[in-house]
């Protein structure tokens, strides 16, 4: 069984890969299910600035979208992000 994340897109180091998987597991797979960035940082034991740097990598690669909803910064996976995260488990 393969435990490495397959990728067809841009290269990612471990931080973005872990974040991609976390967003998938936490259900942030659509705008309606977007997670507040401050809450995600708390769940992951990260500071918001550190998390934002990792999210920037995911958004630049087309795997995630950051948005502002109800006055809060939130994040969710794109279709490509969901497929990429799912491929880690296949």
C-alpha positions in Angstrom: 0.0 0.0 0.0 1.3 3.4 -1.0 1.4 6.0 1.8 2.8 8.9 -0.2 0.5 11.6 -1.5 0.3 11.5 -5.2 0.3 14.8 -7.0 -0.1 16.0 -10.5 0.0 19.7 -9.7 2.7 21.9 -8.3 5.2 20.5 -5.8 4.2 20.9 -2.1 6.3 20.4 1.0 4.9 18.6 4.1 3.1 21.7 5.6 0.7 22.2 2.8 0.1 18.5 2.4 -0.8 18.1 6.0 -3.1 21.2 5.8 -4.7 19.8 2.6 -5.5 16.6 4.4 -6.8 18.4 7.5 -9.2 20.5 5.4 -10.5 17.3 3.8 -10.9 15.5 7.1 -12.6 18.5 8.7 -15.1 18.7 5.9 -14.1 22.1 4.4 -15.1 21.0 0.9 -17.4 23.8 -0.3 -18.1 27.5 0.4 -20.9 26.5 2.7 -18.6 24.4 4.8 -15.7 26.8 4.9 -13.8 26.8 8.1 -12.8 30.0 10.0 -9.0 30.4 9.7 -8.6 31.3 13.4 -10.5 28.2 14.5 -8.5 26.0 12.1 -5.2 27.4 13.5 -6.3 26.5 17.0 -7.3 23.0 15.9 -3.9 22.5 14.3 -1.9 24.1 17.1 -0.6 26.8 14.7 -0.5 30.5 14.8 -2.7 32.3 12.4 0.2 34.0 10.5 1.9 30.5 10.1 -1.3 29.0 8.9 -1.9 31.8 6.5 1.5 31.3 4.9 0.6 27.6 4.3 -2.8 28.5 3.0 -1.3 30.9 0.6 0.7 28.0 -0.9 -2.5 26.0 -1.3 -4.5 28.9 -2.9 -1.6 29.6 -5.3 -1.7 26.0 -6.4 -5.4 26.1 -6.9 -6.2 23.7 -4.0 -8.0 26.0 -1.7 -10.0 29.3 -1.6 -9.9 31.8 1.2 -12.9 34.0 1.6 -14.6 36.4 4.0 -18.0 35.2 5.3 -19.9 36.7 8.2 -17.0 39.1 8.9 -14.5 36.2 9.3 -11.7 34.9 7.1 -12.5 31.3 6.1 -11.0 28.6 3.9 -12.3 25.6 1.9 -11.0 23.2 -0.7 -11.5 23.6 -4.4 -12.6 20.6 -6.5 -8.9 20.0 -7.4 -8.0 20.2 -3.7 -10.6 17.6 -2.8 -9.4 15.3 -5.5 -5.7 15.8 -4.5 -6.5 15.3 -0.8 -8.6 12.2 -1.6 -5.8 10.7 -3.7 -3.6 10.5 -0.5 -6.0 7.8 0.8 -6.2 5.7 -2.4 
